Amino acid sequence: MRNIKSKKFIPMHAFSRIAGPLTLSLLILFSGNSAAAQHVPGGRKKTDSVPVFRHTPPSDSMIETRLVTLALQGPRYEASGHQVNVTQSNLSKAKRSWLNLLSISANYNDQTFAKQSAATGAYVYPKYFFGLTIPIGLFFSMGPDIRGARENVEISKNNREQLARTIRTEVLGKYKQYKNFGDLILLQNTIVVDQQAAFTQIEKKFRDGTTTIDQYNLANKSYSDERVKMLNLQLSQDLIRLDIEQMIGVNLDAVTR
């Protein structure tokens, strides 16, 4: 018989000794590669994302403050300031009005001592003469005029303050109406969508011959009526928007965004 050489088998406990360090080294290798894959030159991780800055719309209080500030910079309010300046100028004019009532006169006597009459020996005095005239009525009319001009100044200031309050109320009231129309438009848009869906179904049934012409016309009228309401709401909001922009002098979008 041919001798069969026996093969040498590695015991399991010996294999575990060999495979153990090998497996550990492979695990370390893979974990190192995965950690390295998460980093790029410069120390930034691939998972790091660029920060996104989102614009936060201003609150209603901020928008209202902007609207009032811009409205008070309009020509209507500026005109009231000029009116106050006019009344203050009239007050200053009334305080100096007494100067217009005064008159000063002067007289010069050209006779000298050399021209005296030898026969009479008389001299003419004085050589210079000045005169000042003060009307008596000045003391009675000047005071009331000044007080009246001062009262006009106070009236113009009060009118300016009242105008500021009126402008503030108007611009804030119109902005609230503008927002209200926006909410109504959103609600009306939902109704329009529902009516459109209902009309589409009726129209399909009408084409299939499963509904009558009266039901078709009724659905069409309901859909048209809701669309008309939507258009009227949009028109009202646009008109309010124009009024606000007329008061603030800029586009409303520049204030609300």
C-alpha positions in Angstrom: 0.0 0.0 0.0 1.1 3.5 -0.8 1.9 5.6 2.1 -0.5 8.5 2.5 1.1 11.5 4.0 -1.0 12.9 6.8 -2.0 16.5 6.5 -1.3 18.8 9.3 -4.4 20.6 10.6 -4.2 23.8 12.7 -6.2 23.4 15.9 -9.0 25.8 16.5 -7.5 27.3 19.6 -4.3 28.0 17.6 -6.4 29.5 14.7 -8.1 31.8 17.2 -4.8 33.0 18.4 -3.8 33.9 14.9 -7.1 35.2 13.6 -7.7 37.3 16.8 -4.9 39.8 16.3 -5.6 39.8 12.5 -9.3 40.6 13.0 -8.4 43.3 15.6 -6.0 44.9 13.2 -8.6 44.9 10.4 -11.1 46.5 12.7 -8.7 49.2 13.6 -7.9 49.7 9.9 -11.5 50.1 8.9 -12.4 52.3 11.9 -9.4 54.5 11.1 -10.4 54.8 7.4 -14.0 55.7 8.4 -12.8 58.4 10.8 -10.4 59.7 8.2 -13.2 59.8 5.7 -15.1 62.2 7.9 -12.4 64.7 7.8 -11.0 66.9 5.0 -7.9 69.0 4.9 -8.4 72.1 7.0 -10.0 70.3 9.9 -13.6 70.5 8.6 -15.8 67.5 8.6 -17.7 66.4 5.5 -20.8 66.3 7.6 -20.5 69.9 8.6 -23.1 72.0 6.7 -22.8 75.7 5.8 -25.0 77.7 8.2 -28.1 79.0 6.6 -29.4 82.4 7.7 -33.1 82.7 7.4 -34.8 86.0 7.3 -37.2 86.5 10.1 -40.2 88.7 9.0 -40.8 91.7 11.3 -43.5 91.5 13.9 -46.8 93.5 13.7 -45.6 96.0 16.3 -42.4 96.7 14.3 -44.4 97.1 11.1 -46.8 99.5 12.8 -43.9 101.5 14.2 -42.4 101.8 10.7 -45.6 102.9 9.2 -46.2 105.6 11.7 -42.7 106.9 11.4 -42.9 107.1 7.6 -46.4 108.7 7.7 -45.1 111.4 10.0 -42.4 112.2 7.5 -45.0 113.0 4.8 -45.7 116.5 3.3 -49.0 116.7 5.2 -47.3 116.7 8.6 -44.4 118.8 7.4 -46.8 121.5 6.3 -48.1 121.7 9.9 -44.5 122.3 11.1 -44.1 125.2 8.6 -47.4 126.6 9.9 -46.0 126.7 13.4 -42.9 128.5 12.1 -45.2 131.1 10.4 -47.1 131.8 13.7 -43.8 132.1 15.6 -42.6 134.6 13.0 -45.8 136.6 13.4 -45.3 136.6 17.2 -41.8 138.1 16.7 -43.2 140.6 14.3 -45.8 141.7 16.8 -43.2 142.2 19.5 -41.3 144.5 17.2 -44.3 146.3 15.8 -43.9 149.3 18.2 -40.8 150.3 16.3 -42.9 151.0 13.2 -45.0 153.6 15.2 -42.0 155.6 16.4 -40.8 158.6 14.4 -37.6 160.5 14.9 -37.0 164.1 13.6 -33.9 166.2 13.5 -33.2 169.9 12.8 -30.0 171.7 12.1 -29.6 175.4 12.7 -27.0 176.8 10.3 -26.6 180.1 12.2 -23.4 180.5 14.0 -21.9 183.0 16.4 -20.1 184.7 13.5 -23.5 185.4 11.9 -25.1 187.0 14.9 -26.8 190.3 14.4 -24.7 193.2 15.6 -27.8 195.3 16.0 -29.8 193.0 18.2 -27.0 190.9 19.6 -29.3 187.8 19.6 -28.2 184.2 19.4 -30.2 181.3 18.0 -30.3 178.2 20.3 -30.0 175.3 20.0 -27.9 174.6 17.0 -29.0 171.0 16.7 -32.6 169.7 17.4 -33.8 166.1 17.7 -37.4 164.9 18.3 -39.1 161.5 19.2 -42.8 160.9 18.7 -44.5 158.0 20.6 -48.2 157.5 19.9 -50.3 157.1 23.0 -52.4 154.3 21.5 -49.3 152.1 21.2 -49.4 151.2 24.9 -53.0 150.0 24.5 -52.8 148.0 21.2 -49.4 146.4 21.5 -50.2 144.1 24.4 -53.3 142.5 22.8 -51.6 142.0 19.5 -48.7 140.2 21.1 -51.1 138.0 23.2 -53.1 137.1 20.0 -49.9 136.2 18.1 -48.8 134.0 21.1 -52.2 132.3 21.1 -51.9 131.6 17.4 -48.6 129.9 18.1 -50.2 127.6 20.7 -53.1 126.8 18.3 -50.7 125.9 15.5 -48.8 123.6 17.9 -52.0 121.9 19.1 -53.1 121.5 15.5 -49.8 119.8 14.7 -50.2 117.4 17.6 -53.8 116.6 16.6 -52.7 116.0 13.1 -50.0 113.6 14.3 -52.6 111.6 16.2 -54.9 111.6 13.2 -52.2 110.4 10.9 -51.2 107.6 13.3 -54.8 106.5 13.6 -55.4 106.5 9.9 -52.3 104.6 8.9 -52.7 101.9 11.6 -56.4 101.6 10.8 -55.7 101.1 7.1 -53.0 98.6 7.8 -55.5 96.6 10.0 -58.0 96.7 7.1 -55.3 95.5 4.8 -54.5 92.5 7.0 -58.2 91.8 7.4 -58.7 91.7 3.7 -55.8 89.3 3.4 -57.4 86.9 5.9 -60.7 87.2 4.0 -59.0 86.4 0.8 -57.5 83.2 2.2 -60.9 82.1 3.4 -62.6 83.0 0.2 -59.9 81.2 -1.8 -60.8 77.9 0.0 -64.5 78.4 -0.9 -63.5 79.1 -4.5 -61.5 75.9 -4.7 -64.3 73.9 -3.3 -66.8 75.4 -5.7 -64.5 74.8 -8.6 -64.2 71.1 -7.6 -68.0 70.8 -7.4 -68.5 72.5 -10.7 -65.9 70.3 -12.3 -67.8 67.2 -11.1 -71.2 68.6 -12.3 -69.6 69.5 -15.7 -68.3 65.9 -16.1 -71.7 64.5 -15.2 -73.4 66.9 -17.6 -71.1 65.7 -20.4 -71.9 62.1 -19.5 -75.6 62.9 -19.5 -76.2 62.0 -15.9 -77.3 65.4 -14.7 -79.6 68.1 -15.9 -78.9 71.5 -17.4 -80.4 73.2 -14.4 -78.0 71.6 -12.0 -75.1 72.5 -14.3 -76.2 76.2 -14.5 -76.7 76.3 -10.7 -73.2 75.0 -10.1 -71.7 77.4 -12.7 -73.5 80.3 -11.0 -72.3 79.4 -7.6 -68.7 79.1 -8.8 -68.9 82.4 -10.6 -70.4 84.2 -7.6 -67.6 83.1 -5.4 -65.0 84.2 -7.9 -66.7 87.6 -8.0 -66.4 87.9 -4.3 -62.7 87.0 -4.5 -62.1 89.7 -7.1 -63.9 92.3 -5.0 -61.9 91.4 -1.9 -58.6 91.7 -3.9 -59.7 95.0 -5.3 -60.5 96.4 -1.8 -57.2 95.2 -0.5 -55.3 96.8 -3.4 -57.1 100.1 -2.8 -56.2 100.1 0.9 -52.7 99.2 -0.1 -52.5 102.3 -2.3 -53.8 104.5 0.5 -51.1 103.2 2.8 -48.4 103.7 0.3 -49.7 107.3 -0.4 -49.3 108.1 3.3 -45.9 106.4 3.9 -44.3 107.4 0.5 -42.8 104.0 -0.2 -43.8 100.5 -1.3 -45.6 98.6 1.5 -43.5 95.5 0.8 -40.4 97.4 1.8 -42.0 97.9 5.3 -43.5 94.4 5.9 -40.5 92.2 4.8 
